[in-house]
């Protein structure tokens, strides 16, 4: 049974190593784009991307772990064959998705996702833009890489032994060891013990979007996009004509009216503070005659107050995206969880960065939650600071540091930004 524990360990490690190999191969394939990055950034593709590779390896190893446990109590010559079929099938799927992602990224500009199935529905049209040479090269990549995976699995599978009837005590001990191994495998699948589960945002580390895309495991990207997809046609309650008529009254042309300029300079520094669950019912409240938010009340009297501002959603990912990109929240889905869509949204940060602004986003929690980091990098933020980057001598909750602790850090960040010559946008 010791050989089977070794088998599972080598199966996981070997899968991670060969999945990680995709990163340098991808960078070599797109050497022109990769040449713009420094060596440390290229290494970051591998070091950050390995977390999703481990997650994908966890999925692949889940069935072999279960089969090995069953083999302990229900010996059968079939277990070895089932293990082989599963591993070889996984190798083919991984090789094909890697090869397809390698070819399509040039045209799509984002990692492989579920939209590929829309093209497969009409294969003739899908192949219209693919030359014979391109098809042959991509097929060769899939065959060579798949053969490498299968060779590794074939070698490791030789260690696996079908358990014969034996001592019940030994079986129980090995069963507990396998369950422990299964628990560790589940952690790899989940992506760790933090509040954020495995998602493509976990490997985003740079404001160079190409490097982030290179770090993404294409098989994971494909599978996760399929599970997150939703048909939005159910919300088409009005015809196109009715929508246009109603929106025309809302989006009326007001150019005829003079615009009142409230700014004293054309390129001011901009600070945007997002405070969750801090609505008017809280800010207008008093306790024992003392205002809960006295400074906000003061600013309300001194500045511009929007009387009828209404939240776009009840969730962080929808609200942040609505604020920074002006995209209304969807009823039961989050666009932020679909990086290929979110990256194309307009954004305040991207517009300001094009005007020479430095852009930063400071967050007391985990930016991997709901793919937030991928959205922020893709829409124009140069610098992201999150819970893992902050080391305060202060208590934390599962959502990170409290607002007062983060506020002190943010104040220092703004002061430092103000000493620079370029204007800044800090959130």
C-alpha positions in Angstrom: 0.0 0.0 0.0 3.0 2.3 0.5 3.6 2.1 -3.2 0.1 3.4 -3.9 0.7 6.4 -1.6 3.9 7.1 -3.5 1.9 6.7 -6.8 -0.6 9.4 -5.8 2.1 11.7 -4.6 4.1 11.3 -7.9 0.9 11.6 -9.9 0.1 15.0 -8.3 3.6 16.4 -8.5 4.2 15.1 -12.1 0.9 16.7 -13.2 1.8 20.1 -11.6 5.3 20.0 -13.2 3.9 19.4 -16.7 1.1 21.9 -16.3 3.7 24.5 -15.2 5.7 23.7 -18.3 2.9 25.3 -20.3 4.0 28.7 -19.0 7.5 29.0 -20.6 6.2 27.3 -23.7 3.4 30.0 -24.0 6.0 32.7 -23.4 8.3 31.3 -26.1 5.3 31.0 -28.5 4.6 34.7 -28.0 8.2 35.7 -27.6 7.7 39.2 -29.1 5.1 40.1 -26.4 7.2 38.4 -23.7 10.3 40.3 -24.7 8.8 43.5 -23.3 8.9 42.1 -19.7 11.8 41.8 -17.3 13.2 38.5 -16.2 11.5 38.8 -12.7 8.2 39.4 -14.4 8.6 36.3 -16.6 9.4 34.3 -13.5 6.3 35.7 -11.9 4.2 34.0 -14.7 5.5 30.6 -13.4 5.5 31.4 -9.7 2.0 32.8 -9.6 0.5 30.5 -12.2 1.5 27.4 -10.3 -1.4 27.9 -7.9 -4.0 27.2 -10.6 -1.8 24.4 -12.0 -2.0 22.8 -8.5 -5.8 23.2 -8.6 -6.1 21.6 -11.9 -3.8 18.7 -10.8 -6.1 18.4 -7.8 -9.1 17.8 -10.0 -7.2 15.2 -12.1 -5.9 13.3 -9.0 -9.4 13.3 -7.3 -10.6 10.2 -9.2 -7.3 8.2 -8.8 -7.5 8.9 -5.0 -11.0 7.6 -4.9 -10.1 4.5 -7.0 -7.1 3.8 -4.8 -9.3 3.9 -1.7 -11.9 1.6 -3.3 -9.1 -0.8 -4.4 -8.2 -1.2 -0.7 -11.6 -2.7 0.2 -12.8 -4.0 -3.2 -9.8 -5.6 -5.0 -10.3 -5.9 -8.7 -8.0 -6.1 -11.8 -10.2 -3.4 -13.3 -9.0 -0.7 -11.0 -5.7 -0.4 -12.9 -7.4 -0.2 -16.2 -9.8 2.5 -15.0 -6.9 4.5 -13.6 -5.2 4.3 -16.9 -8.2 5.4 -18.9 -8.9 8.3 -16.6 -5.3 9.6 -16.7 -4.9 9.2 -20.4 -8.2 11.0 -21.0 -7.2 13.8 -18.8 -3.9 14.1 -20.7 -5.7 14.4 -24.0 -8.1 17.1 -22.7 -5.2 19.1 -21.1 -3.1 18.8 -24.3 -5.9 19.9 -26.6 -6.9 22.9 -24.5 -3.3 24.0 -24.2 -2.8 23.7 -28.0 -6.1 25.5 -28.8 -5.3 28.3 -26.3 -1.9 28.7 -27.8 -3.4 29.3 -31.2 -6.4 31.3 -30.3 -4.8 33.8 -28.0 -3.3 35.6 -31.0 -6.9 36.4 -32.1 -8.8 36.5 -28.9 -6.4 38.3 -26.6 -7.7 36.4 -23.5 -7.3 32.8 -22.2 -9.5 30.0 -23.6 -13.0 30.0 -22.2 -16.5 28.6 -22.8 -17.1 30.8 -25.9 -15.2 28.3 -27.9 -18.3 26.1 -27.9 -20.2 28.7 -29.8 -17.8 28.3 -32.7 -17.7 24.6 -32.5 -21.5 24.6 -33.2 -20.6 25.8 -36.7 -17.3 24.0 -37.5 -17.1 25.1 -41.1 -17.3 28.8 -40.2 -14.9 28.2 -37.3 -12.2 26.7 -39.5 -12.6 29.3 -42.3 -9.9 31.6 -40.8 -7.5 28.7 -39.9 -4.8 27.9 -42.5 -3.7 24.3 -43.1 -0.2 25.1 -41.7 -1.7 26.6 -38.5 -3.9 23.5 -38.0 -1.0 21.2 -38.5 1.2 23.1 -36.1 -1.4 23.2 -33.4 -2.2 19.5 -33.9 1.5 18.7 -33.6 1.8 20.7 -30.4 -1.2 18.8 -28.9 0.2 15.4 -29.9 3.7 16.1 -28.6 2.5 17.6 -25.3 -0.1 15.0 -24.9 2.4 12.2 -25.5 4.6 13.8 -22.8 1.7 13.7 -20.3 0.8 10.2 -21.2 4.4 9.0 -20.9 4.6 10.5 -17.4 1.2 8.9 -16.4 2.3 5.5 -17.9 5.5 5.6 -15.9 3.8 6.6 -12.6 1.0 4.0 -13.1 3.6 1.2 -13.1 4.0 1.9 -9.3 0.3 1.4 -8.7 -0.6 -2.0 -7.2 -4.1 -3.5 -6.8 -4.5 -4.3 -3.1 -5.1 -7.9 -2.2 -7.1 -9.0 0.9 -5.1 -8.4 4.0 -5.2 -7.3 7.7 -8.2 -5.1 8.5 -6.1 -2.9 10.8 -3.6 -2.1 8.1 -6.5 -1.4 5.7 -8.0 1.0 8.2 -4.7 2.9 8.7 -4.1 3.2 5.0 -7.7 4.3 4.5 -7.1 7.2 7.0 -3.9 8.1 5.2 -5.8 8.2 1.9 -8.5 10.3 3.4 -5.8 12.7 4.6 -4.4 12.8 1.1 -7.9 13.5 -0.2 -8.2 16.4 2.2 -5.0 17.9 1.0 -6.1 17.4 -2.6 -9.4 19.2 -1.8 -7.4 22.2 -0.5 -5.5 22.2 -3.8 -8.8 22.2 -5.7 -10.3 24.9 -3.5 -7.2 27.0 -3.8 -6.2 27.3 -0.2 -8.0 28.1 3.1 -8.8 31.8 2.4 -12.3 33.2 1.7 -11.5 33.3 -2.0 -11.7 30.0 -3.8 -9.6 29.1 -6.9 -10.3 31.5 -9.8 -8.2 33.0 -12.6 -7.7 36.2 -10.6 -5.5 34.3 -8.2 -2.6 34.3 -10.7 -2.9 37.9 -11.8 0.1 39.8 -10.5 1.0 42.5 -13.1 -0.4 45.5 -14.8 0.9 43.8 -18.0 -2.3 41.9 -19.0 -0.3 39.5 -21.3 1.7 38.2 -18.4 -1.4 37.6 -16.3 -3.0 35.7 -19.2 0.2 33.7 -19.6 0.0 32.6 -16.0 -3.6 31.3 -16.4 -4.1 27.5 -16.8 -6.2 27.3 -20.0 -8.0 24.1 -18.9 -9.1 25.6 -15.6 -10.1 28.8 -17.5 -12.3 26.8 -19.8 -13.9 24.7 -17.1 -14.6 27.6 -14.8 -16.1 29.7 -17.5 -18.5 26.9 -18.4 -19.7 26.6 -14.8 -20.1 30.4 -14.3 -22.0 31.0 -17.5 -25.6 32.0 -17.5 -28.3 32.6 -20.1 -29.3 36.3 -19.8 -32.1 36.1 -22.4 -34.5 35.4 -19.5 -34.3 39.1 -18.6 -35.4 40.4 -22.0 -38.8 41.9 -20.8 -39.0 44.6 -23.4 -38.5 44.7 -27.1 -35.5 46.6 -28.6 -37.9 49.4 -29.7 -39.4 49.7 -26.2 -36.0 49.8 -24.6 -34.8 52.5 -27.0 -37.9 54.7 -26.4 -37.5 54.5 -22.6 -33.8 55.1 -22.6 -34.2 58.1 -24.9 -36.0 60.0 -22.2 -33.3 59.0 -19.6 -30.3 59.7 -21.8 -31.6 63.0 -23.3 -29.1 65.3 -24.8 -28.4 68.1 -22.3 -25.6 69.8 -24.3 -27.9 72.8 -24.9 -27.7 73.6 -21.2 -24.5 75.2 -19.9 -22.3 72.9 -17.8 -21.4 74.2 -14.3 -17.7 73.5 -13.6 -17.2 72.7 -9.9 -13.4 72.1 -10.1 -10.8 74.7 -9.5 -8.2 73.0 -11.7 -8.3 70.8 -14.8 -6.2 67.9 -13.5 -7.0 67.4 -9.9 -5.9 64.5 -7.8 -8.9 62.1 -7.2 -9.6 60.0 -4.1 -12.5 57.6 -4.2 -13.6 55.8 -1.0 -15.9 52.8 -1.2 -17.3 52.0 2.2 -19.6 49.0 2.2 -22.8 48.9 4.2 -22.4 52.5 5.1 -25.6 53.9 3.7 -27.7 56.9 4.6 -29.5 55.0 7.4 -26.1 54.8 9.2 -24.5 58.1 8.2 -27.5 60.2 9.2 -27.9 58.4 12.5 -27.1 59.9 15.9 -26.3 58.0 19.2 -26.7 59.8 22.4 -26.9 63.1 20.6 -23.6 62.4 18.8 -23.5 62.0 15.0 -22.2 58.7 13.8 -20.5 60.3 10.8 -19.9 64.0 11.7 -17.2 64.6 9.0 -19.4 63.1 6.3 -22.2 65.4 7.4 -19.8 68.4 7.3 -18.7 67.5 3.8 -22.3 67.0 2.8 -23.0 70.6 3.6 -19.8 71.9 1.9 -19.8 69.8 -1.3 -22.1 68.2 -3.8 -24.8 65.9 -2.4 -26.7 63.4 -4.5 -30.0 63.0 -2.8 -31.3 60.0 -4.7 -28.2 57.8 -5.1 -29.3 54.1 -5.0 -27.0 51.1 -4.7 -26.5 49.0 -7.8 -26.4 45.7 -6.0 -26.1 44.0 -2.6 -22.7 42.3 -3.5 -19.2 43.7 -3.5 -18.3 42.5 -7.0 -21.4 44.1 -8.6 -21.1 47.3 -6.6 -17.4 47.9 -7.3 -17.9 47.2 -11.0 -20.9 49.5 -11.2 -18.9 52.3 -9.5 -15.7 52.1 -11.5 -17.2 51.0 -14.9 -20.7 52.3 -14.8 -22.1 48.9 -15.5 -25.4 48.1 -13.9 -25.5 44.9 -11.8 -27.1 41.8 -13.3 -29.8 40.0 -11.4 -28.2 36.7 -10.6 -24.7 36.8 -12.1 -21.5 38.8 -11.8 -19.6 40.1 -14.9 -16.5 40.5 -12.7 -16.4 36.7 -12.5 -16.0 36.6 -16.3 -12.6 38.2 -16.9 -12.9 38.2 -20.7 -16.1 40.3 -20.5 -15.1 42.5 -17.6 -11.7 43.4 -19.2 -13.6 45.2 -22.1 -15.7 47.4 -19.9 -15.0 51.1 -19.8 -13.5 52.3 -16.6 -12.5 55.5 -14.7 -9.0 54.1 -14.1 -8.2 53.4 -17.7 -9.5 56.8 -18.9 -7.4 58.6 -16.2 -4.3 56.5 -16.9 -4.5 57.5 -20.5 -4.4 61.1 -19.3 -1.2 60.6 -17.3 -2.7 59.7 -14.0 -1.1 57.1 -11.7 -3.9 54.7 -10.5 -4.0 52.6 -7.3 -6.5 50.4 -5.5 -6.1 49.7 -1.8 -8.1 46.9 -0.3 -8.1 45.5 3.2 -9.3 42.0 2.1 -8.5 39.4 -0.5 -8.4 40.8 -4.1 -8.7 37.3 -5.5 -12.3 37.1 -4.3 -14.7 37.0 -7.2 -11.8 37.7 -9.7 -11.5 41.3 -8.5 -7.8 41.5 -9.2 -8.2 40.5 -12.8 -10.8 43.1 -13.3 -8.8 45.9 -11.7 -5.6 45.1 -13.6 -7.5 44.8 -16.9 -9.3 48.1 -16.5 -6.3 50.3 -15.8 -5.0 50.1 -12.2 -1.2 50.3 -12.0 -0.9 49.3 -8.3 -3.0 46.9 -6.3 -2.5 46.6 -2.5 -4.4 43.9 -0.6 -4.5 42.0 2.7 -1.5 39.8 1.8 0.6 42.9 1.2 -0.3 44.6 4.5 1.3 43.5 7.8 -0.4 45.5 10.6 -0.2 44.8 14.3 -4.0 44.6 14.4 -6.7 41.9 14.6 -8.3 40.6 11.4 -11.5 38.9 10.4 -11.9 36.5 7.5 -12.6 39.5 5.3 -9.2 41.2 6.3 -8.4 44.3 8.2 -11.0 46.7 9.7 -11.8 50.0 8.0 -10.1 52.2 10.6 -6.8 50.3 10.2 -6.9 50.6 6.5 -7.9 54.3 6.6 -4.6 55.1 8.4 -2.6 53.3 5.7 -4.6 54.9 2.9 -4.0 58.3 4.4 -0.2 57.7 4.2 -0.6 56.4 0.7 -2.3 59.6 -0.4 0.3 61.8 1.2 3.0 59.8 -0.6 1.2 60.1 -3.9 0.7 63.9 -3.4 4.5 64.4 -3.3 4.8 63.1 -6.9 4.5 65.4 -9.9 1.9 63.3 -11.8 -1.8 63.5 -10.7 -3.2 60.4 -9.1 -6.4 58.4 -8.8 -6.5 56.5 -5.6 -9.4 54.1 -4.5 
